[in-house]
Amino acid sequence: MKSAPEKPRWIIVAFQTDKSPNQEHNPSIFDHCNLTNMFVMLNSRRYPKIDYDDTNFTQQKFSMVYGDAAAFRTKFYNVEELISSPNITPSDYKELFPMFVFDVTKQSEKLKNSVTDIQIKAQFSANVAANTEAFAVVINDKSLIFQSDGQKMRVEY
């Protein structure tokens, strides 16, 4: 077990407008909200290092953010790209699953022994609609212990 706080490895961000608590809308569908740029700050280090300059969902310019999302499965599970195809087309990504994936696995040694301040900064080409929620998932290295019927099982990921 590590003595230092767990370090983030992946951060996934998504937005939804008017999905909760409205049962008439599918809560598994996300919205791009006309996002033009987003980045994560871990303490003073920025991910990614360069802007998503050309991101414009209305003009079909989202290849960098789509590429990062599509590559997540390959990198996270450490398997070949041919085996782990995300099976999400660019059109489906834009209309249904615009999730923004940040690979923060390459961190400075200074960050590994301290508490990490996480900031997510986003820019949009238009005002974000009312009733929009932002969701963030932070994936880190962790080990869990499950207990069932008196038997313990340790899972590390």
N, CA, C and O of each residue as an XYZ file, in Angstrom:
628
protein
N       0.848     -1.175      0.000
C       0.000      0.000      0.000
C       0.896      1.241      0.000
O       1.895      1.285      0.718
N       0.552      2.219     -0.779
C       1.349      3.431     -0.868
C       1.071      4.332      0.328
O      -0.051      4.381      0.832
N       2.101      5.042      0.776
C       1.903      5.965      1.883
C       1.474      7.342      1.380
O       0.812      8.090      2.100
N       1.848      7.675      0.156
C       1.458      8.965     -0.411
C       0.053      8.866     -0.994
O      -0.417      7.765     -1.282
N      -0.625     10.002     -1.174
C      -1.951      9.969     -1.801
C      -1.864      9.371     -3.207
O      -0.842      9.498     -3.881
N      -2.924      8.731     -3.633
C      -2.952      8.134     -4.967
C      -2.863      9.237     -6.022
O      -3.477     10.294     -5.876
N      -2.111      8.989     -7.063
C      -1.916      9.964     -8.133
C      -2.865      9.687     -9.284
O      -3.058      8.535     -9.672
N      -3.455     10.733     -9.826
C      -4.328     10.526    -10.985
C      -3.536     10.027    -12.181
O      -2.393     10.434    -12.390
N      -4.146      9.144    -12.970
C      -3.528      8.618    -14.180
C      -4.311      9.027    -15.423
O      -3.728      9.273    -16.479
N      -5.622      9.096    -15.293
C      -6.501      9.492    -16.400
C      -7.601     10.376    -15.830
O      -8.088     10.133    -14.726
N      -7.990     11.392    -16.576
C      -9.120     12.240    -16.193
C     -10.046     12.314    -17.396
O      -9.628     12.660    -18.501
N     -11.308     11.982    -17.162
C     -12.315     11.989    -18.228
C     -13.389     12.998    -17.848
O     -13.924     12.958    -16.740
N     -13.702     13.907    -18.775
C     -14.677     14.969    -18.520
C     -15.764     14.902    -19.577
O     -15.483     14.681    -20.755
N     -17.011     15.095    -19.152
C     -18.146     15.110    -20.083
C     -19.200     16.080    -19.565
O     -19.248     16.382    -18.373
N     -20.038     16.563    -20.469
C     -21.089     17.523    -20.124
C     -22.456     16.968    -20.514
O     -22.589     16.219    -21.482
N     -23.464     17.353    -19.740
C     -24.846     17.002    -20.073
C     -25.732     18.211    -19.818
O     -25.598     18.898    -18.805
N     -26.639     18.457    -20.755
C     -27.595     19.550    -20.617
C     -28.994     18.971    -20.506
O     -29.422     18.184    -21.351
N     -29.704     19.369    -19.455
C     -31.103     18.965    -19.219
C     -31.318     17.454    -19.193
O     -32.326     16.972    -19.710
N     -30.406     16.709    -18.613
C     -30.587     15.256    -18.550
C     -31.088     14.801    -17.176
O     -31.769     13.780    -17.079
N     -30.768     15.527    -16.139
C     -31.119     15.110    -14.787
C     -32.007     16.165    -14.161
O     -31.704     17.350    -14.296
N     -33.054     15.817    -13.503
C     -33.660     14.516    -13.246
C     -34.764     14.173    -14.250
O     -35.726     13.488    -13.899
N     -34.637     14.633    -15.470
C     -35.663     14.443    -16.488
C     -35.605     13.020    -17.057
O     -34.632     12.657    -17.718
N     -36.633     12.223    -16.805
C     -36.668     10.838    -17.268
C     -36.943     10.715    -18.763
O     -36.839      9.622    -19.322
N     -37.288     11.808    -19.408
C     -37.566     11.769    -20.843
C     -36.292     11.849    -21.680
O     -36.341     11.663    -22.896
N     -35.163     12.120    -21.049
C     -33.885     12.221    -21.760
C     -32.961     11.087    -21.329
O     -32.957     10.674    -20.169
N     -32.188     10.601    -22.275
C     -31.275      9.486    -22.025
C     -30.026      9.988    -21.281
O     -29.267     10.783    -21.834
N     -29.805      9.544    -20.052
C     -28.657     10.040    -19.287
C     -27.309      9.459    -19.734
O     -26.272      9.849    -19.199
N     -27.305      8.545    -20.693
C     -26.034      8.004    -21.174
C     -25.514      8.771    -22.387
O     -24.464      8.432    -22.933
N     -26.232      9.785    -22.804
C     -25.821     10.615    -23.935
C     -25.274     11.936    -23.386
O     -25.866     12.545    -22.495
N     -24.143     12.362    -23.932
C     -23.496     13.583    -23.469
C     -23.545     14.655    -24.549
O     -23.918     14.379    -25.689
N     -23.168     15.872    -24.189
C     -23.236     17.018    -25.092
C     -21.862     17.678    -25.194
O     -21.128     17.753    -24.208
N     -21.520     18.155    -26.391
C     -20.219     18.812    -26.564
C     -20.257     20.265    -26.125
O     -19.205     20.849    -25.867
N     -21.428     20.863    -26.034
C     -21.617     22.236    -25.527
C     -20.756     23.270    -26.254
O     -20.398     24.292    -25.669
N     -20.421     23.017    -27.516
C     -19.602     23.925    -28.324
C     -18.231     24.192    -27.682
O     -17.724     25.314    -27.714
N     -17.655     23.157    -27.110
C     -16.337     23.280    -26.496
C     -15.293     23.549    -27.576
O     -15.324     22.935    -28.643
N     -14.371     24.466    -27.298
C     -13.297     24.763    -28.244
C     -11.927     24.377    -27.708
O     -11.011     24.120    -28.488
N     -11.773     24.332    -26.385
C     -10.491     23.960    -25.801
C     -10.712     23.533    -24.357
O     -11.578     24.072    -23.666
N      -9.925     22.564    -23.907
C      -9.976     22.136    -22.519
C      -8.608     21.592    -22.155
O      -7.927     20.984    -22.981
N      -8.214     21.817    -20.914
C      -6.977     21.229    -20.418
C      -7.089     21.030    -18.916
O      -7.945     21.612    -18.249
N      -6.206     20.195    -18.409
C      -6.160     19.865    -16.992
C      -4.854     20.403    -16.432
O      -3.806     20.311    -17.072
N      -4.926     20.966    -15.229
C      -3.721     21.390    -14.517
C      -3.570     20.494    -13.290
O      -4.462     20.431    -12.445
N      -2.431     19.801    -13.200
C      -2.077     19.057    -11.995
C      -0.988     19.870    -11.316
O       0.147     19.927    -11.790
N      -1.343     20.498    -10.201
C      -0.494     21.495     -9.559
C      -0.161     22.546    -10.619
O      -1.061     23.287    -11.016
N       1.046     22.648    -11.086
C       1.362     23.670    -12.090
C       1.660     23.069    -13.459
O       2.111     23.782    -14.355
N       1.419     21.773    -13.638
C       1.711     21.126    -14.926
C       0.436     20.953    -15.731
O      -0.597     20.533    -15.209
N       0.527     21.282    -16.999
C      -0.632     21.275    -17.888
C      -0.679     20.017    -18.761
O       0.345     19.554    -19.263
N      -1.901     19.474    -18.931
C      -2.155     18.322    -19.797
C      -3.355     18.635    -20.672
O      -4.385     19.027    -20.124
N      -3.301     18.494    -21.980
C      -2.091     18.300    -22.766
C      -1.296     19.594    -22.811
O      -1.791     20.662    -22.452
N      -0.067     19.478    -23.256
C       0.813     20.647    -23.276
C       0.393     21.665    -24.326
O       0.667     22.857    -24.190
N      -0.277     21.188    -25.378
C      -0.713     22.097    -26.440
C      -2.233     22.218    -26.427
O      -2.933     21.317    -25.965
N      -2.734     23.337    -26.936
C      -4.177     23.555    -27.015
C      -4.810     22.689    -28.088
O      -4.161     22.288    -29.054
N      -6.082     22.412    -27.899
C      -6.893     21.808    -28.954
C      -7.402     22.964    -29.816
O      -8.602     23.236    -29.854
N      -6.491     23.635    -30.500
C      -6.796     24.880    -31.199
C      -7.948     24.792    -32.187
O      -8.790     25.688    -32.247
N      -7.985     23.731    -32.952
C      -8.956     23.666    -34.039
C     -10.262     22.994    -33.653
O     -11.052     22.658    -34.536
N     -10.521     22.784    -32.360
C     -11.751     22.102    -31.973
C     -12.954     22.998    -32.233
O     -13.068     24.096    -31.688
N     -13.848     22.497    -33.081
C     -15.096     23.198    -33.382
C     -16.093     22.137    -33.844
O     -16.059     21.699    -34.993
N     -16.963     21.738    -32.955
C     -17.889     20.647    -33.249
C     -18.879     20.998    -34.357
O     -19.265     20.120    -35.129
N     -19.294     22.247    -34.451
C     -20.254     22.614    -35.500
C     -19.619     22.581    -36.888
O     -20.322     22.402    -37.882
N     -18.295     22.753    -36.969
C     -17.580     22.699    -38.253
C     -16.875     21.357    -38.462
O     -16.019     21.240    -39.339
N     -17.224     20.350    -37.668
C     -16.658     18.995    -37.784
C     -15.152     18.963    -37.534
O     -14.454     18.148    -38.136
N     -14.637     19.823    -36.666
C     -13.206     19.857    -36.341
C     -13.015     19.389    -34.904
O     -12.997     20.195    -33.973
N     -12.875     18.089    -34.736
C     -12.693     17.546    -33.386
C     -11.806     16.295    -33.413
O     -11.918     15.432    -32.542
N     -10.943     16.204    -34.396
C     -10.135     14.995    -34.553
C      -9.177     14.760    -33.389
O      -8.950     13.608    -33.019
N      -8.612     15.805    -32.804
C      -7.675     15.615    -31.693
C      -8.378     15.067    -30.454
O      -7.876     14.137    -29.823
N      -9.530     15.630    -30.099
C     -10.228     15.144    -28.907
C     -10.822     13.762    -29.149
O     -10.871     12.939    -28.235
N     -11.273     13.499    -30.376
C     -11.761     12.162    -30.723
C     -10.616     11.151    -30.652
O     -10.791     10.052    -30.127
N      -9.462     11.515    -31.170
C      -8.304     10.632    -31.143
C      -7.874     10.282    -29.728
O      -7.543      9.130    -29.448
N      -7.876     11.270    -28.828
C      -7.525     11.005    -27.431
C      -8.528     10.063    -26.780
O      -8.140      9.162    -26.036
N      -9.808     10.262    -27.051
C     -10.843      9.395    -26.483
C     -10.743      7.983    -27.063
O     -10.878      7.000    -26.334
N     -10.506      7.884    -28.366
C     -10.411      6.572    -29.010
C      -9.179      5.805    -28.545
O      -9.211      4.577    -28.466
N      -8.097      6.509    -28.238
C      -6.861      5.859    -27.813
C      -6.892      5.426    -26.343
O      -6.046      4.640    -25.916
N      -7.839      5.923    -25.579
C      -7.896      5.607    -24.149
C      -7.915      4.103    -23.890
O      -7.130      3.607    -23.081
N      -8.775      3.393    -24.548
C      -8.925      1.955    -24.307
C      -7.620      1.202    -24.588
O      -7.234      0.313    -23.829
N      -6.958      1.557    -25.662
C      -5.692      0.920    -26.020
C      -4.631      1.188    -24.952
O      -3.938      0.269    -24.516
N      -4.507      2.439    -24.536
C      -3.484      2.808    -23.560
C      -3.816      2.293    -22.160
O      -2.928      1.809    -21.458
N      -5.068      2.389    -21.750
C      -5.458      1.992    -20.397
C      -5.261      0.502    -20.170
O      -4.731      0.088    -19.139
N      -5.693     -0.311    -21.146
C      -5.579     -1.754    -21.000
C      -4.259     -2.302    -21.555
O      -3.974     -3.493    -21.429
N      -3.457     -1.426    -22.170
C      -2.160     -1.803    -22.723
C      -2.284     -2.981    -23.702
O      -1.583     -3.985    -23.584
N      -3.187     -2.826    -24.660
C      -3.378     -3.845    -25.688
C      -3.250     -3.201    -27.064
O      -3.322     -1.980    -27.203
N      -3.061     -4.032    -28.061
C      -2.914     -3.555    -29.432
C      -4.180     -2.825    -29.898
O      -5.296     -3.181    -29.520
N      -3.980     -1.815    -30.713
C      -5.101     -1.016    -31.217
C      -6.079     -1.850    -32.037
O      -7.287     -1.624    -31.965
N      -5.581     -2.807    -32.812
C      -6.469     -3.643    -33.622
C      -7.400     -4.487    -32.761
O      -8.527     -4.779    -33.162
N      -6.934     -4.875    -31.588
C      -7.741     -5.700    -30.693
C      -8.745     -4.860    -29.907
O      -9.844     -5.326    -29.606
N      -8.379     -3.643    -29.581
C      -9.207     -2.838    -28.680
C      -9.881     -1.660    -29.374
O      -9.959     -0.576    -28.796
N     -10.352     -1.840    -30.554
C     -11.026     -0.771    -31.279
C     -12.169     -0.205    -30.443
O     -12.947     -0.972    -29.876
N     -12.291      1.128    -30.354
C     -13.344      1.703    -29.518
C     -14.752      1.529    -30.097
O     -15.740      1.697    -29.382
N     -14.846      1.197    -31.373
C     -16.149      1.004    -32.033
C     -17.065      2.214    -31.912
O     -18.288      2.070    -31.906
N     -16.487      3.391    -31.816
C     -17.257      4.630    -31.814
C     -16.797      5.445    -33.013
O     -15.633      5.834    -33.106
N     -17.719      5.694    -33.920
C     -17.379      6.480    -35.102
C     -17.239      7.947    -34.705
O     -17.765      8.349    -33.667
N     -16.551      8.745    -35.496
C     -16.485     10.178    -35.201
C     -17.873     10.813    -35.083
O     -18.082     11.691    -34.246
N     -18.808     10.379    -35.906
C     -20.168     10.921    -35.833
C     -20.835     10.577    -34.500
O     -21.464     11.432    -33.877
N     -20.694      9.310    -34.064
C     -21.248      8.906    -32.766
C     -20.570      9.661    -31.626
O     -21.222     10.062    -30.661
N     -19.262      9.851    -31.743
C     -18.534     10.599    -30.724
C     -19.112     12.006    -30.593
O     -19.385     12.472    -29.487
N     -19.291     12.668    -31.708
C     -19.803     14.053    -31.686
C     -21.218     14.125    -31.133
O     -21.506     14.968    -30.283
N     -22.094     13.263    -31.596
C     -23.515     13.361    -31.259
C     -23.899     12.690    -29.944
O     -24.863     13.105    -29.300
N     -23.157     11.656    -29.537
C     -23.587     10.857    -28.379
C     -22.588     10.821    -27.218
O     -22.993     10.863    -26.056
N     -21.300     10.743    -27.519
C     -20.305     10.483    -26.480
C     -19.117     11.439    -26.491
O     -17.980     10.973    -26.421
N     -19.321     12.738    -26.574
C     -18.160     13.634    -26.567
C     -17.534     13.719    -25.173
O     -17.793     14.652    -24.412
N     -16.718     12.734    -24.865
C     -16.001     12.703    -23.587
C     -14.565     13.114    -23.855
O     -13.974     12.720    -24.860
N     -14.021     13.888    -22.973
C     -12.690     14.446    -23.153
C     -11.742     13.711    -22.213
O     -11.882     13.785    -20.993
N     -10.775     13.002    -22.791
C      -9.899     12.103    -22.044
C      -8.500     12.710    -21.963
O      -7.904     13.081    -22.975
N      -7.996     12.802    -20.737
C      -6.667     13.356    -20.517
C      -5.764     12.292    -19.915
O      -6.045     11.748    -18.847
N      -4.678     12.005    -20.615
C      -3.670     11.056    -20.160
C      -2.691     11.831    -19.286
O      -1.896     12.622    -19.794
N      -2.743     11.610    -17.986
C      -1.852     12.307    -17.054
C      -0.902     11.307    -16.385
O      -0.462     11.515    -15.254
N      -0.593     10.218    -17.102
C       0.248      9.163    -16.535
C       1.705      9.579    -16.405
O       2.418      9.058    -15.547
N       2.155     10.493    -17.227
C       3.555     10.918    -17.179
C       3.666     12.157    -16.305
O       3.530     13.286    -16.777
N       3.918     11.924    -15.019
C       3.979     13.018    -14.054
C       5.390     13.196    -13.525
O       6.188     12.259    -13.482
N       5.664     14.397    -13.134
C       6.939     14.719    -12.519
C       7.080     13.960    -11.206
O       6.086     13.692    -10.530
N       8.318     13.613    -10.842
C       8.561     12.932     -9.565
C       8.124     13.801     -8.386
O       7.760     13.276     -7.333
N       8.155     15.120     -8.554
C       7.721     16.022     -7.484
C       6.250     15.812     -7.147
O       5.857     15.887     -5.983
N       5.433     15.547     -8.176
C       4.002     15.354     -7.951
C       3.699     14.031     -7.256
O       2.672     13.909     -6.589
N       4.562     13.055     -7.400
C       4.263     11.716     -6.907
C       4.280     11.603     -5.386
O       3.760     10.626     -4.847
N       4.856     12.562     -4.684
C       4.938     12.475     -3.228
C       4.179     13.596     -2.536
O       4.450     13.893     -1.372
N       3.257     14.211     -3.210
C       2.512     15.314     -2.605
C       1.042     15.218     -2.991
O       0.662     14.456     -3.881
N       0.243     15.992     -2.316
C      -1.172     16.075     -2.660
C      -1.275     16.823     -3.982
O      -0.595     17.829     -4.182
N      -2.113     16.342     -4.873
C      -2.219     16.925     -6.201
C      -3.440     17.820     -6.304
O      -4.557     17.392     -6.013
N      -3.229     19.065     -6.717
C      -4.312     20.001     -6.984
C      -4.738     19.807     -8.432
O      -3.922     19.966     -9.340
N      -6.009     19.463     -8.666
C      -6.506     19.215    -10.016
C      -7.448     20.342    -10.411
O      -8.424     20.619     -9.713
N      -7.151     20.994    -11.536
C      -8.023     22.022    -12.095
C      -8.344     21.638    -13.533
O      -7.465     21.198    -14.273
N      -9.600     21.805    -13.926
C     -10.025     21.550    -15.298
C     -10.500     22.875    -15.859
O     -11.395     23.511    -15.303
N      -9.897     23.287    -16.965
C     -10.243     24.578    -17.567
C     -10.789     24.335    -18.964
O     -10.202     23.599    -19.757
N     -11.924     24.966    -19.254
C     -12.587     24.752    -20.544
C     -12.982     26.086    -21.163
O     -13.289     27.053    -20.465
N     -12.965     26.112    -22.498
C     -13.399     27.286    -23.257
C     -14.459     26.838    -24.252
O     -14.369     25.751    -24.822
N     -15.459     27.678    -24.454
C     -16.578     27.357    -25.326
C     -16.768     28.480    -26.331
O     -16.436     29.632    -26.050
N     -17.311     28.146    -27.517
C     -17.534     29.166    -28.547
C     -18.860     29.901    -28.345
O     -19.113     30.912    -28.999
N     -19.699     29.403    -27.450
C     -20.980     30.043    -27.147
C     -21.266     29.825    -25.671
O     -20.655     28.975    -25.023
N     -22.208     30.606    -25.149
C     -22.581     30.419    -23.749
C     -23.108     29.006    -23.538
O     -23.861     28.483    -24.360
N     -22.711     28.406    -22.448
C     -23.179     27.064    -22.113
C     -24.615     27.186    -21.620
O     -24.935     28.067    -20.823
N     -25.476     26.294    -22.102
C     -26.899     26.348    -21.769
C     -27.130     26.164    -20.275
O     -26.339     25.531    -19.576
N     -28.235     26.735    -19.808
C     -28.638     26.530    -18.416
C     -28.880     25.044    -18.190
O     -29.163     24.306    -19.134
N     -28.771     24.616    -16.963
C     -28.976     23.216    -16.580
C     -27.948     22.273    -17.198
O     -28.247     21.105    -17.443
N     -26.746     22.771    -17.450
C     -25.662     21.924    -17.934
C     -24.808     21.513    -16.751
O     -24.438     22.342    -15.919
N     -24.499     20.226    -16.683
C     -23.655     19.699    -15.623
C     -22.366     19.164    -16.228
O     -22.368     18.603    -17.323
N     -21.279     19.339    -15.513
C     -19.993     18.777    -15.914
C     -19.707     17.587    -15.015
O     -19.905     17.651    -13.801
N     -19.242     16.504    -15.613
C     -18.887     15.299    -14.877
C     -17.415     15.006    -15.115
O     -16.922     15.131    -16.236
N     -16.724     14.622    -14.071
C     -15.315     14.267    -14.199
C     -15.066     12.963    -13.463
O     -15.530     12.762    -12.341
N     -14.326     12.084    -14.117
C     -13.896     10.823    -13.514
C     -12.381     10.868    -13.459
O     -11.713     11.115    -14.464
N     -11.850     10.625    -12.272
C     -10.411     10.578    -12.088
C     -10.039      9.124    -11.802
O     -10.495      8.537    -10.821
N      -9.213      8.559    -12.662
C      -8.776      7.174    -12.503
C      -7.351      7.210    -11.974
O      -6.480      7.873    -12.536
N      -7.129      6.480    -10.876
C      -5.789      6.434    -10.316
C      -5.396      4.989    -10.038
O      -6.211      4.077    -10.178
N      -4.146      4.789     -9.645
C      -3.691      3.455     -9.246
C      -4.196      3.205     -7.843
O      -4.005      4.030     -6.949
N      -4.828      2.087     -7.651
C      -5.410      1.810     -6.343
C      -5.545      0.308     -6.171
O      -5.619     -0.430     -7.154
N      -5.577     -0.138     -4.946
C      -5.895     -1.530     -4.700
C      -7.107     -1.594     -3.779
O      -7.215     -0.833     -2.818
N      -7.993     -2.490     -4.081
C      -9.221     -2.665     -3.318
C      -9.252     -4.059     -2.729
O      -8.717     -5.002     -3.314
N      -9.874     -4.188     -1.579
C     -10.057     -5.507     -0.984
C     -11.551     -5.762     -0.870
O     -12.272     -5.023     -0.200
N     -12.003     -6.814     -1.533
C     -13.401     -7.225     -1.475
C     -13.520     -8.395     -0.513
O     -12.639     -9.253     -0.462
N     -14.598     -8.432      0.245
C     -14.813     -9.557      1.142
C     -16.201    -10.123      0.870
O     -17.199     -9.403      0.883
N     -16.241    -11.429      0.623
C     -17.494    -12.099      0.349
C     -17.462    -13.470      0.996
O     -16.527    -14.236      0.765
N     -18.443    -13.789      1.786
C     -18.546    -15.089      2.464
C     -17.274    -15.439      3.231
O     -16.831    -16.588      3.222
N     -16.690    -14.444      3.894
C     -15.520    -14.692      4.715
C     -14.215    -14.786      3.955
O     -13.161    -14.914      4.577
N     -14.243    -14.728      2.630
C     -13.018    -14.805      1.840
C     -12.659    -13.418      1.329
O     -13.530    -12.657      0.910
N     -11.378    -13.096      1.366
C     -10.910    -11.800      0.894
C     -10.276    -11.963     -0.473
O      -9.629    -12.969     -0.763
N     -10.474    -10.956     -1.304
C      -9.874    -10.949     -2.624
C      -9.278     -9.564     -2.842
O      -9.966     -8.557     -2.671
N      -8.011     -9.509     -3.216
C      -7.348     -8.228     -3.452
C      -7.304     -7.972     -4.950
O      -6.903     -8.840     -5.726
N      -7.717     -6.780     -5.348
C      -7.719     -6.390     -6.760
C      -6.880     -5.123     -6.871
O      -7.133     -4.141     -6.173
N      -5.890     -5.147     -7.742
C      -5.071     -3.957     -7.987
C      -5.274     -3.526     -9.426
O      -5.285     -4.344    -10.346
N      -5.432     -2.240     -9.597
C      -5.557     -1.688    -10.948
C      -4.882     -0.371    -11.020
O      -4.874      0.261    -12.077
